């Protein structure tokens, strides 16, 4: 079953590369939620995340012919997305950091805590964690994508997880959560 889906996805990418707009639209619909979630992890703002996704789709559409290997389409698309996220972050002012998002559900609160913790990681750790856990990109592909060795990817994953554990599972976090 998974092989059939992968083959179907690869065929959609091939058609999109050959200027099939309907195939491109299907690909974007398949990955839109994942793109939005990833953008939100970076920019921490619904409107900015939507803008980043829109800009990513536009850039992907006009440059789809640059995809050399259809199986790496999602990685290629994510690379465009992350670059757009950094562009938006570089444009934001300190005032934007003062905006708080109201939280009502504990699962949403935990999700926002994770996003906040990710945003405090070193860029290298965050990029590797997002690609590996949010996009299921294999470590070998991450290494190639970012231009680092496989061992460096493993190190960044380990250190990134340790940092997240400190931020989310540390004593201060547990005490703060239990006092609410």
MIMAR-381463 format. One record per residue (C-alpha): residue number from 1; x, y, z; residue in three letters. Coordinates in nm, 2 decimals. Layout:
! residues N
ATOM  num       u       v       w  residuo
ATOM  NUM       X       Y       Z      Ala
...
END
This chain:
! residues 180
ATOM  num       u       v       w  residuo
ATOM    1    0.00    0.00    0.00      Unk
ATOM    2    0.27    0.25    0.10      Unk
ATOM    3    0.47    0.16   -0.22      Unk
ATOM    4    0.16    0.24   -0.43      Unk
ATOM    5    0.12    0.58   -0.25      Unk
ATOM    6    0.49    0.66   -0.31      Unk
ATOM    7    0.46    0.56   -0.67      Unk
ATOM    8    0.15    0.77   -0.71      Unk
ATOM    9    0.32    1.07   -0.54      Unk
ATOM   10    0.63    1.03   -0.77      Unk
ATOM   11    0.40    1.03   -1.07      Unk
ATOM   12    0.22    1.35   -0.95      Unk
ATOM   13    0.56    1.52   -0.91      Unk
ATOM   14    0.67    1.41   -1.26      Unk
ATOM   15    0.35    1.55   -1.41      Unk
ATOM   16    0.39    1.87   -1.21      Unk
ATOM   17    0.75    1.91   -1.34      Unk
ATOM   18    0.60    1.87   -1.69      Unk
ATOM   19    0.38    2.18   -1.63      Unk
ATOM   20    0.07    1.99   -1.53      Unk
ATOM   21   -0.10    2.25   -1.31      Unk
ATOM   22   -0.36    2.01   -1.17      Unk
ATOM   23   -0.09    1.77   -1.05      Unk
ATOM   24    0.10    2.06   -0.88      Unk
ATOM   25   -0.23    2.16   -0.71      Unk
ATOM   26   -0.28    1.81   -0.59      Unk
ATOM   27    0.07    1.80   -0.45      Unk
ATOM   28    0.02    2.12   -0.26      Unk
ATOM   29   -0.31    2.00   -0.12      Unk
ATOM   30   -0.14    1.69    0.00      Unk
ATOM   31    0.13    1.88    0.18      Unk
ATOM   32   -0.04    2.21    0.27      Unk
ATOM   33   -0.11    2.12    0.64      Unk
ATOM   34    0.24    2.00    0.69      Unk
ATOM   35    0.38    2.32    0.53      Unk
ATOM   36    0.16    2.53    0.75      Unk
ATOM   37    0.26    2.35    1.07      Unk
ATOM   38    0.63    2.38    0.98      Unk
ATOM   39    0.59    2.75    0.90      Unk
ATOM   40    0.41    2.81    1.22      Unk
ATOM   41    0.69    2.64    1.42      Unk
ATOM   42    0.93    2.90    1.27      Unk
ATOM   43    0.73    3.22    1.26      Unk
ATOM   44    0.49    3.16    1.56      Unk
ATOM   45    0.21    3.36    1.40      Unk
ATOM   46   -0.09    3.23    1.20      Unk
ATOM   47   -0.09    3.51    0.95      Unk
ATOM   48    0.28    3.50    0.89      Unk
ATOM   49    0.27    3.12    0.86      Unk
ATOM   50   -0.01    3.15    0.60      Unk
ATOM   51    0.19    3.42    0.41      Unk
ATOM   52    0.50    3.20    0.42      Unk
ATOM   53    0.31    2.90    0.28      Unk
ATOM   54    0.16    3.12    0.00      Unk
ATOM   55    0.50    3.25   -0.09      Unk
ATOM   56    0.64    2.90   -0.09      Unk
ATOM   57    0.37    2.77   -0.32      Unk
ATOM   58    0.43    3.06   -0.56      Unk
ATOM   59    0.80    3.00   -0.57      Unk
ATOM   60    0.76    2.63   -0.60      Unk
ATOM   61    0.52    2.67   -0.89      Unk
ATOM   62    0.75    2.90   -1.09      Unk
ATOM   63    1.05    2.68   -1.03      Unk
ATOM   64    0.91    2.33   -1.03      Unk
ATOM   65    1.13    2.25   -1.33      Unk
ATOM   66    1.43    2.26   -1.10      Unk
ATOM   67    1.33    1.94   -0.92      Unk
ATOM   68    1.58    1.69   -1.03      Unk
ATOM   69    1.46    1.39   -0.85      Unk
ATOM   70    1.08    1.35   -0.79      Unk
ATOM   71    1.13    1.15   -0.46      Unk
ATOM   72    1.30    1.46   -0.31      Unk
ATOM   73    1.01    1.69   -0.39      Unk
ATOM   74    0.89    1.73   -0.03      Unk
ATOM   75    1.25    1.81    0.08      Unk
ATOM   76    1.29    2.06   -0.20      Unk
ATOM   77    0.95    2.22   -0.11      Unk
ATOM   78    1.05    2.23    0.26      Unk
ATOM   79    1.38    2.40    0.18      Unk
ATOM   80    1.19    2.68    0.00      Unk
ATOM   81    0.96    2.71    0.30      Unk
ATOM   82    1.24    2.73    0.56      Unk
ATOM   83    1.41    3.00    0.35      Unk
ATOM   84    1.09    3.20    0.34      Unk
ATOM   85    1.05    3.16    0.72      Unk
ATOM   86    1.39    3.30    0.78      Unk
ATOM   87    1.32    3.59    0.54      Unk
ATOM   88    1.00    3.67    0.74      Unk
ATOM   89    1.18    3.64    1.07      Unk
ATOM   90    1.46    3.87    0.96      Unk
ATOM   91    1.19    4.13    0.87      Unk
ATOM   92    1.00    4.11    1.20      Unk
ATOM   93    1.06    4.37    1.47      Unk
ATOM   94    1.09    4.33    1.84      Unk
ATOM   95    0.73    4.44    1.88      Unk
ATOM   96    0.61    4.12    1.71      Unk
ATOM   97    0.76    3.92    1.99      Unk
ATOM   98    0.52    4.09    2.24      Unk
ATOM   99    0.21    3.94    2.07      Unk
ATOM  100    0.07    3.65    2.27      Unk
ATOM  101   -0.17    3.38    2.15      Unk
ATOM  102   -0.46    3.30    2.38      Unk
ATOM  103   -0.45    2.94    2.48      Unk
ATOM  104   -0.76    2.75    2.60      Unk
ATOM  105   -0.69    2.37    2.56      Unk
ATOM  106   -0.41    2.19    2.74      Unk
ATOM  107   -0.31    2.00    2.42      Unk
ATOM  108   -0.29    2.33    2.23      Unk
ATOM  109   -0.09    2.48    2.52      Unk
ATOM  110    0.15    2.19    2.50      Unk
ATOM  111    0.18    2.24    2.13      Unk
ATOM  112    0.25    2.60    2.17      Unk
ATOM  113    0.51    2.52    2.44      Unk
ATOM  114    0.68    2.29    2.19      Unk
ATOM  115    0.68    2.56    1.92      Unk
ATOM  116    0.82    2.81    2.17      Unk
ATOM  117    1.09    2.56    2.28      Unk
ATOM  118    1.18    2.49    1.92      Unk
ATOM  119    1.21    2.86    1.85      Unk
ATOM  120    1.47    2.89    2.12      Unk
ATOM  121    1.70    2.62    1.98      Unk
ATOM  122    2.00    2.69    1.77      Unk
ATOM  123    1.91    2.72    1.40      Unk
ATOM  124    2.10    2.41    1.31      Unk
ATOM  125    1.92    2.20    1.57      Unk
ATOM  126    1.58    2.34    1.49      Unk
ATOM  127    1.62    2.27    1.11      Unk
ATOM  128    1.73    1.91    1.17      Unk
ATOM  129    1.45    1.84    1.42      Unk
ATOM  130    1.18    1.99    1.20      Unk
ATOM  131    1.29    1.80    0.89      Unk
ATOM  132    1.33    1.47    1.08      Unk
ATOM  133    1.02    1.48    1.31      Unk
ATOM  134    0.77    1.70    1.12      Unk
ATOM  135    0.86    1.60    0.77      Unk
ATOM  136    0.99    1.24    0.82      Unk
ATOM  137    1.30    1.32    0.61      Unk
ATOM  138    1.56    1.05    0.65      Unk
ATOM  139    1.89    1.15    0.82      Unk
ATOM  140    2.09    1.08    0.51      Unk
ATOM  141    1.87    1.31    0.30      Unk
ATOM  142    1.89    1.58    0.57      Unk
ATOM  143    2.27    1.57    0.55      Unk
ATOM  144    2.26    1.61    0.18      Unk
ATOM  145    1.99    1.88    0.20      Unk
ATOM  146    2.17    2.09    0.45      Unk
ATOM  147    2.52    2.01    0.33      Unk
ATOM  148    2.66    1.85    0.64      Unk
ATOM  149    2.77    1.50    0.73      Unk
ATOM  150    2.54    1.22    0.85      Unk
ATOM  151    2.73    1.22    1.18      Unk
ATOM  152    2.66    1.59    1.22      Unk
ATOM  153    2.29    1.53    1.16      Unk
ATOM  154    2.29    1.27    1.43      Unk
ATOM  155    2.47    1.50    1.67      Unk
ATOM  156    2.23    1.79    1.60      Unk
ATOM  157    1.93    1.56    1.66      Unk
ATOM  158    2.08    1.44    1.99      Unk
ATOM  159    2.17    1.78    2.11      Unk
ATOM  160    1.84    1.93    1.99      Unk
ATOM  161    1.64    1.67    2.17      Unk
ATOM  162    1.85    1.73    2.49      Unk
ATOM  163    1.79    2.10    2.47      Unk
ATOM  164    1.41    2.04    2.41      Unk
ATOM  165    1.41    1.80    2.71      Unk
ATOM  166    1.57    2.07    2.93      Unk
ATOM  167    1.32    2.33    2.81      Unk
ATOM  168    1.01    2.12    2.82      Unk
ATOM  169    1.08    1.86    3.08      Unk
ATOM  170    1.30    2.04    3.33      Unk
ATOM  171    1.21    2.11    3.69      Unk
ATOM  172    1.11    2.47    3.63      Unk
ATOM  173    0.87    2.36    3.35      Unk
ATOM  174    0.71    2.09    3.57      Unk
ATOM  175    0.67    2.34    3.87      Unk
ATOM  176    0.53    2.61    3.64      Unk
ATOM  177    0.28    2.37    3.49      Unk
ATOM  178    0.16    2.23    3.82      Unk
ATOM  179    0.11    2.58    3.97      Unk
ATOM  180   -0.15    2.67    3.70      Unk
END
